[in-house]
Each structure stands twice: as structure tokens, then as C-alpha cells.
């Protein structure tokens, strides 16, 4: 069956995307407004977009459950301040992340709501999150408006923080123990998450191996 996207209502288009493009990593976006109030909100339209420059991209929808509020706090803060941070979500912090997704009114800090502890960043004013296995301090590199009050935030990673216990060395090279981080991602259906477990390993073949040369 095929679906012509411009013939569908927004809810159906969204459902087709989020129930098929899985699993998706979660960007726990940390930002601060002009009065110093801290915000934490999860977004799963998220991924790395390259290493030079080191970029992250986050899709932020205009859809907001709060009546009369057109732009989500994270997007408003990022556009106003030009910087933010992103934490990846471990199983240990999954419940707190879920609490931070509530439709709290403007000015309510998800740090207080979800019992999160802020840590000072080194290059940006936005806070970091105590206990997060991986975090990125970002400067707004570009904002692509896709509709009123929505778009794609592209951030340049200024600093990457990884907890020491996940780092090592192997044959003189940096080794990152990703499975030990126990990261979670989004999958199909409302409220459904997936663990980063039981990876499938396949070595990439060279052309010489495939061609027999």
C-alpha cells in the first residue's frame, strides 16, 4: 500500500513516520530562557549530521498541547539564546525524561518537575544534567523553518562530555563502551521505548573481498 503524504491529515502523516522510522535516539534538550529558567525536553527527531563540522540536527514540531502557546519552550530558548545542550538518555534516567515531556506551563522548570540536578556547562549558559552518560554543548549553527513556529535546529557541538567509566583504550585508540551506557530510544507507538541491547554485528566487506581481486 502506498500513501500520498500531501493527501493525508497531519496526524496520519506523523503516525506513518514515527511508527516506521525506528529506533530513534532521544535528544534530551537542555536550554535556558532570558530570565535564567531552565528547560529540559526530549525530542526523538534527532541525529548526528557530520563530523566536520560536528553537527546535530533536531526536528522541533509546532504541535504544542498548551492552549495559546505556538512555540515550544526549547525552540524559543534556542532561537533567543543561540545555544543549548543535549543529553542522551540512559535507562536509569528514562522515567525522569518521561516526566520532563509533560505539557507544563511556561516558566515551570522540568528540572524541578522531574527531580533533575543541573551541572554547569563549560562553553554555553545552558545547563548540563548530572548523571547523563553523554552530553553535548551546542551553539546554534542554523535554524531551518519548516512551518510557522517549527523547524530543524542544527547545532554545532562545541564540547562533548562522556562519563569516564565509559571510556577506555584499545590498541592505542579511544574506545567508547556504548552498550554499558544503557541508552534508550523511541520506537513505534505512544509511550514505547527500546533498549540499546543485543546489537547485530556485521563486518563491512571491501570491494576486493566482494570482487575476488
C-alpha positions in Angstrom: 0.0 0.0 0.0 1.2 3.5 -0.7 0.4 6.8 0.9 0.5 10.1 -0.8 1.6 12.4 2.0 0.0 15.6 0.9 -3.4 13.9 0.7 -3.2 12.9 4.4 -4.1 14.8 7.6 -1.2 15.8 9.8 -1.9 13.1 12.4 -1.7 10.3 9.9 1.5 11.7 8.3 3.1 11.8 11.7 1.9 8.3 12.6 3.4 6.9 9.4 6.8 8.4 10.1 7.1 7.7 13.8 5.9 4.1 13.5 8.3 3.2 10.7 11.5 5.2 11.3 12.7 3.3 14.4 14.5 3.1 16.6 15.3 6.8 17.1 17.8 8.2 19.6 16.4 10.7 22.0 17.9 14.2 22.4 17.1 15.5 25.9 17.4 19.2 25.0 18.6 21.4 27.8 18.1 25.2 27.5 17.7 28.4 29.4 15.4 31.4 28.9 16.4 35.0 29.2 15.5 35.0 32.9 17.7 32.0 33.7 14.8 29.5 33.9 16.0 26.0 32.9 14.1 23.8 30.5 14.6 20.1 29.7 12.6 18.3 27.0 13.0 15.1 25.0 12.9 15.0 21.1 13.3 11.9 19.0 13.5 13.5 15.6 17.3 13.7 16.2 20.7 12.5 14.9 24.3 13.4 14.2 24.7 15.1 10.8 28.5 15.0 10.3 31.9 15.3 12.0 33.5 18.3 10.2 31.9 20.5 11.5 30.4 18.3 14.2 26.7 18.9 13.8 23.5 17.6 15.5 20.0 18.1 14.0 16.8 18.1 16.0 13.3 18.4 14.5 11.0 20.5 16.7 7.3 20.4 15.8 4.9 23.3 16.1 2.4 21.0 17.7 2.0 22.0 21.4 -0.5 20.7 23.8 -0.7 24.0 25.8 -3.5 26.2 24.6 -2.4 29.5 23.2 1.3 28.6 23.0 2.6 28.4 19.5 6.3 27.7 20.0 7.7 25.1 22.4 10.0 26.4 25.2 13.1 24.6 23.9 12.8 26.1 20.4 12.0 29.6 21.8 15.0 29.4 24.1 17.4 28.2 21.5 16.4 30.8 19.0 16.6 33.6 21.6 19.9 32.5 23.2 21.7 30.8 20.3 22.9 27.9 22.3 21.7 24.7 24.1 22.9 21.3 25.3 21.8 17.8 24.5 21.9 14.8 26.9 21.5 11.2 25.8 19.0 9.2 27.9 20.0 6.1 29.9 17.6 3.6 31.3 18.4 5.0 34.8 17.0 8.4 33.8 14.2 7.2 31.5 11.4 7.9 34.0 12.7 11.4 34.7 12.9 12.0 30.9 9.3 10.9 30.5 8.2 13.3 33.3 10.0 16.2 31.6 7.8 15.6 28.5 4.7 16.7 30.3 2.9 19.8 29.0 3.9 22.0 31.9 3.0 25.7 31.6 5.7 28.3 30.6 8.1 29.1 33.4 7.8 25.7 35.1 11.2 24.1 35.2 11.3 20.4 34.2 14.4 20.2 36.4 12.2 20.7 39.4 9.3 18.7 37.9 11.4 15.6 37.2 13.9 16.0 40.1 16.8 16.7 37.9 20.1 18.2 39.1 21.8 20.8 36.9 25.5 20.9 36.3 27.3 24.0 34.9 28.5 23.7 31.3 31.9 25.0 30.1 31.1 26.8 26.9 27.3 27.6 27.0 24.9 29.1 29.5 22.5 26.2 29.1 22.8 23.6 31.9 24.1 20.1 31.7 22.4 17.2 33.5 24.0 15.3 36.4 24.2 11.6 35.7 23.7 11.7 31.9 26.2 9.3 30.2 26.8 11.6 27.2 26.2 15.3 26.7 26.9 17.8 24.0 27.3 21.6 24.5 26.0 23.2 21.3 25.9 26.5 19.5 23.0 27.2 17.1 24.5 26.7 13.7 21.4 27.1 11.6 17.6 27.1 12.0 15.6 25.9 9.1 11.9 26.9 9.4 9.6 24.3 8.0 6.3 25.8 9.1 5.3 28.7 11.5 6.9 28.1 14.9 8.5 24.8 13.8 11.7 23.6 12.1 15.0 21.9 12.2 17.6 23.0 14.8 21.1 22.4 13.6 23.7 22.7 16.4 27.4 22.8 16.2 28.9 20.6 19.0 31.4 22.7 21.0 32.1 20.2 23.8 31.3 16.5 24.2 31.1 15.1 27.7 31.3 11.3 28.3 31.5 9.8 31.8 34.9 8.4 32.4 33.6 4.9 33.2 32.5 4.5 29.6 36.0 5.4 28.2 39.0 3.2 27.6 41.8 2.5 25.2 42.3 -0.4 22.8 45.4 -0.7 20.6 46.3 2.9 21.3 42.9 4.2 20.2 40.0 5.7 22.2 37.3 3.1 23.0 33.8 4.1 24.0 31.7 1.4 25.7 28.4 2.3 24.2 26.5 -0.8 25.5 27.4 0.0 29.1 25.6 3.3 28.8 22.3 1.5 28.5 20.8 4.2 26.3 17.1 4.1 25.3 15.4 5.3 22.2 11.9 5.8 20.8 10.1 3.2 18.8 6.6 2.6 17.4 3.5 3.7 19.3 2.9 6.3 22.0 4.9 5.7 25.1 7.0 2.9 23.6 10.8 2.9 24.1 13.6 0.5 23.1 16.7 -0.6 24.9 20.1 -0.4 23.2 20.7 -4.1 23.7 21.6 -7.3 21.7 23.3 -5.5 18.8 23.6 -7.2 15.4 27.3 -7.3 14.3 28.3 -7.5 10.6 31.7 -6.6 9.2 31.6 -4.3 6.2 33.0 -6.0 3.1 35.7 -4.4 1.0 35.4 -4.4 -2.8 38.5 -6.6 -3.0 36.6 -9.3 -0.9 33.5 -9.0 -3.0 35.2 -9.0 -6.4 37.8 -11.5 -5.6 40.6 -9.2 -6.8 
